[in-house]
Amino acid sequence: MLINNFLTSRKSDRNFKNKSVKKETVDRLKQVFNLAKNDVVNFEFFENGKAVLDILKGYAGYNGVMISAPAYIAVSFDDKCPKNKVTAMYKAEEVLSLLTSEDLGSCWIGLFDTPDDVKIKAFGHKDVSLILAVGYPKPSNPFVKEEMSERLPVEKIVFKDNFDTNIEYDELEKLGLDAVFYYVRFAPSTLNSQPWRFVLKGNKVELYLKEINGKLYYEDMGIILYYLEQMYNMSSNRELDWSLEDEFKLENGMVKIATINL
C-alpha cells in the first residue's frame, strides 16, 4: 500500500448503510479478537447495534452525538493507567486494521463520562473504555465536497533538539522522514486535537503528548505510534524501534511518551 493511501484507508466514517455485518466477517473478527486478548486489552463484538445505540443515547458519542451503526466493537483496558492506555490503543489499531480488508468503515466513540450502570446495561460489564462504531460506509455524494478536518502543518508538530527550534524541511528530506511526518498528521485523534509532538535529536525521535485544554489524551499516543511505525516501515523498508518511558511526567504542558530509534 502506498504511504499516501495508508491513512486515507483508515479515515473515520460516521454514516453507515442499514446493513448487518456479514457473518463470515464477524467470525473472522472474533477469531482475531480472541488471539489478541491479553492482560492489557480485550475486544468484544456487538452485532445488535440498535440495542447498544438505544442504551447509550445521551450518555456517549462523538463530540456529544451518538453515532448509529449496525455493530460496535467494545475495547476494554485499565483506563486509570496512562501506560496501559498507550499500549492498548496501539494494539487496538493493529487489530482493527483488519476492518479495511473487510470493506468496513469505523469511528472511535469515547465513553469518558458514561455511567457504569449504563455500560453494564449495554455491554454486560463496566470495564469498556472506548467503542468503535462499525459498518459498511455509505458512499459519499460526488457533488458534495467532502468535509476535511484541518491539520496542523509539519512545522507545528516536529522540532529539532527542543521545542524552541522548528525542524527544517530539508533535514527531514535528508532523513527520509518528510513524507512520514507529512502524512502522519492525518492519524485519528480525540476530537481532532492532534496532541502529538516530535523532537528530533540525532538519530532518535522523542514523542511527546501535549496537554489540550487541561486534558491528556494518552489513547492518541498509542494510535500515533502505530501509524508512525507502519508508515516508517513502508517508506524505509526498515523496522522502527521504540520504547515507552518508564514514567510519564507532565512538565510545561508536555509529557514525554516514547523514544524512537531511527
C-alpha positions in Angstrom: 0.0 0.0 0.0 1.3 3.4 -0.9 2.2 5.6 2.1 -0.1 8.4 1.0 -3.0 5.9 0.8 -2.4 4.3 4.2 -4.1 6.7 6.5 -6.8 7.5 4.0 -7.9 3.9 4.2 -8.4 4.3 8.0 -10.4 7.5 7.9 -13.3 7.8 10.3 -16.8 7.1 8.8 -19.9 8.3 10.6 -22.6 7.3 8.1 -23.3 3.6 7.6 -25.6 1.6 5.4 -28.5 -0.1 7.2 -26.9 -3.5 6.6 -25.7 -6.1 9.1 -22.0 -7.1 9.0 -21.6 -10.4 7.2 -21.5 -13.4 9.4 -18.1 -14.6 7.9 -16.7 -11.2 8.6 -17.9 -11.3 12.2 -16.4 -14.8 12.7 -13.0 -13.6 11.4 -13.1 -10.6 13.6 -13.9 -12.6 16.7 -11.1 -15.0 15.9 -8.6 -12.1 15.7 -10.0 -10.6 18.9 -9.5 -13.9 20.8 -5.9 -14.1 19.6 -5.3 -10.5 20.5 -6.8 -10.8 24.0 -4.1 -10.2 26.7 -3.7 -8.7 30.2 -3.8 -5.2 28.8 -6.7 -5.1 26.3 -9.8 -7.0 25.4 -12.1 -6.7 22.4 -15.8 -7.7 22.1 -18.1 -7.6 19.0 -21.7 -6.5 19.5 -23.8 -7.3 16.4 -27.0 -5.7 17.6 -26.1 -2.1 17.0 -29.6 -0.7 17.6 -29.7 -2.2 21.1 -26.4 -0.6 22.0 -27.4 2.7 20.4 -30.6 2.9 22.3 -28.9 2.4 25.6 -26.0 4.8 25.0 -28.0 7.7 23.5 -27.5 10.7 25.7 -24.6 9.1 27.5 -21.9 8.7 24.9 -20.9 9.9 21.4 -18.5 11.6 19.1 -18.4 15.2 20.2 -21.6 14.6 22.2 -23.6 12.9 19.4 -24.0 9.1 19.4 -23.2 7.5 16.1 -25.7 5.0 14.7 -24.0 1.8 13.4 -25.0 -1.8 12.6 -22.5 -3.0 15.1 -20.0 -1.9 17.7 -16.6 -3.1 19.0 -16.1 -2.6 22.7 -12.5 -2.1 23.8 -11.6 -2.7 27.5 -8.4 -1.7 29.3 -7.3 -0.2 32.5 -8.1 3.5 31.7 -6.7 4.6 35.0 -3.1 3.7 33.9 -1.7 6.0 31.3 0.9 3.5 30.0 -1.9 0.9 29.6 -3.9 3.4 27.6 -1.0 3.9 25.1 -0.2 0.1 24.8 -3.9 -0.8 24.5 -4.6 1.7 21.7 -1.5 0.7 19.8 -2.7 -2.9 19.9 -6.3 -1.8 19.0 -5.2 0.0 15.8 -3.1 -3.1 14.9 -6.0 -5.4 15.3 -8.6 -3.1 13.8 -6.6 -2.6 10.6 -8.4 -5.8 9.6 -11.6 -3.7 9.2 -10.3 -2.1 6.0 -9.7 -5.5 4.3 -13.3 -6.4 5.1 -14.6 -3.2 3.5 -15.8 -1.9 6.8 -15.8 1.7 8.0 -15.5 2.7 11.6 -15.3 5.6 14.1 -14.0 5.8 17.6 -16.5 6.8 20.3 -15.4 7.8 23.8 -17.2 6.7 27.0 -15.3 9.1 29.2 -18.5 10.3 31.1 -20.7 7.2 30.6 -22.1 6.0 34.0 -21.1 2.4 35.0 -24.7 1.3 35.2 -25.2 2.3 31.5 -22.1 0.4 30.5 -23.3 -2.7 32.3 -26.7 -2.4 30.6 -25.1 -2.0 27.1 -22.1 -4.4 27.4 -22.7 -6.7 30.4 -19.9 -5.1 32.4 -18.4 -1.7 33.3 -14.9 -2.1 32.0 -15.4 -0.9 28.5 -13.2 2.2 27.9 -14.0 3.0 24.2 -16.2 1.7 21.5 -15.8 1.6 17.7 -18.9 2.1 15.5 -18.6 -0.4 12.7 -20.5 -0.9 9.4 -20.4 -0.6 5.7 -20.0 3.1 4.9 -22.4 5.0 2.8 -20.9 6.2 -0.5 -20.1 9.9 -0.5 -22.1 12.3 -2.7 -19.8 13.1 -5.7 -21.5 16.6 -6.0 -20.9 17.5 -2.3 -17.4 18.4 -1.2 -16.2 16.0 1.5 -15.6 17.7 4.8 -11.9 17.6 5.7 -10.5 18.2 9.1 -7.9 20.9 9.3 -4.5 19.6 10.2 -1.5 21.3 11.8 1.4 21.8 9.4 4.6 19.8 9.9 6.5 22.7 11.4 3.9 22.9 14.2 4.4 19.3 15.3 8.1 18.5 14.5 11.0 20.2 16.2 14.8 19.8 16.4 16.6 19.3 19.8 14.0 21.3 21.7 10.6 22.9 21.4 12.1 26.3 20.6 13.6 25.1 17.2 11.4 24.1 14.3 12.8 21.4 12.1 13.9 22.4 8.6 12.1 20.6 5.8 15.4 19.9 4.0 16.6 18.0 7.1 13.5 15.8 7.2 14.0 15.1 3.5 17.6 14.0 4.0 16.5 11.7 6.8 13.7 10.3 4.6 11.1 11.4 7.0 9.4 14.2 5.0 6.6 12.0 3.7 6.2 10.1 7.0 5.6 13.3 9.1 3.5 14.9 6.3 1.0 12.0 6.3 1.2 11.0 10.0 -0.7 14.3 10.7 -3.8 12.6 9.4 -3.9 9.9 12.1 -7.2 10.0 14.1 -7.2 11.7 17.4 -9.7 12.7 20.1 -11.9 15.5 18.8 -9.2 16.0 16.1 -7.0 17.6 18.9 -3.7 16.3 17.3 -1.9 16.3 20.6 1.3 14.6 19.4 4.7 16.5 19.1 8.0 15.1 17.9 11.6 16.3 18.8 14.4 15.0 16.6 17.7 14.5 18.4 20.4 13.0 16.2 19.2 9.5 15.1 16.4 9.5 17.7 12.9 11.0 17.8 11.2 11.8 21.1 7.4 11.5 21.1 5.5 13.9 23.4 1.9 14.4 24.4 0.7 18.0 24.5 -1.9 18.9 27.1 -5.0 20.2 25.4 -7.4 22.4 27.5 -6.2 20.7 30.7 -6.6 17.2 29.3 -4.1 14.5 28.4 -5.3 12.1 25.7 -2.9 9.2 26.3 -5.0 6.9 24.0 -4.0 9.1 21.0 -0.3 8.3 21.7 -0.9 4.6 21.0 -2.7 5.4 17.8 0.1 7.7 16.5 2.8 5.2 17.4 1.1 2.6 15.3 0.7 4.8 12.3 4.2 6.3 12.6 5.7 2.8 12.8 3.7 1.5 9.8 4.5 4.5 7.6 8.2 4.5 8.5 8.4 0.7 7.8 6.7 1.2 4.4 8.9 4.2 3.3 12.2 2.9 4.5 11.9 -0.9 4.4 13.3 -0.9 7.9 11.7 -1.8 11.2 11.1 1.1 13.6 12.3 0.6 17.1 10.7 2.4 20.0 10.3 2.2 23.8 7.9 3.8 26.2 9.2 6.0 29.1 9.3 4.2 32.5 7.2 7.1 33.9 5.0 9.7 32.3 5.7 13.1 33.8 3.8 16.4 32.9 6.3 19.2 32.5 5.4 22.6 30.9 2.3 21.1 29.4 4.1 18.2 27.8 4.5 14.5 28.7 7.4 12.5 27.1 5.8 9.2 25.9 8.5 7.3 24.0 11.9 7.4 22.4 12.1 6.2 18.8 15.3 4.9 17.2 15.7 5.5 13.5 
